[in-house]
Every structure is written in structure tokens, then in C-alpha cells.
């Protein structure tokens, strides 16, 4: 997956830092807010990918189980014993 070049990521970080540092805070507070926002975005995307991977694994397990159903042997019930009531 292509996440852009290092310069592109740095430009994005600088732009978000400037937006958050504008009137109420300092440059370092803006930088911290920008990093927090980027971390939340990365965490959300990673969580989404983890769920997708889990559901893909579940799908493969069900597909394999479905394919193996015809290979199962038939189990016949045991014959009743002559001493049974």
C-alpha cells in the first residue's frame, strides 16, 4: 500500500499543525494535536483492516468446511441387540 512519500507526509503534518496552532495554542500544542489526529486516523484504518482480515479468514474456513461436506462418511445407527427390551 502506497502511503505517499516522506515529504508528502511531512507536508500534511505541517499543514495540520498550522491549522491547530492558529489562534488558541502554541506551535507545539498544534503539533501534538496534529499527531493525535493522525494517530487516531491510522488506528481507525488499522482496526478496519483487522476486521476485514478476520472476516476473510472466517469465510475461508466456511468455504473449506463446505467443500469437505461431501467427503464425510455416513454413520449408520448400531443394530439393536437381541437382548434389548
C-alpha positions, 0 to 999 in steps of 0.5 A: 500500500502506497502511503505517499512519500516522506515529504508528502507526509511531512507536508500534511503534518505541517499543514495540520499543525498550522491549522491547530496552532492558529489562534488558541495554542502554541506551535507545539500544542498544534503539533501534538494535536496534529499527531493525535489526529493522525494517530487516531486516523491510522488506528481507525484504518488499522482496526478496519483492516483487522476486521476485514482480515478476520472476516476473510479468514472466517469465510475461508474456513466456511468455504473449506468446511463446505467443500469437505461436506461431501467427503464425510462418511455416513454413520449408520445407527448400531443394530439393536441387540437381541437382548434389548427390551 
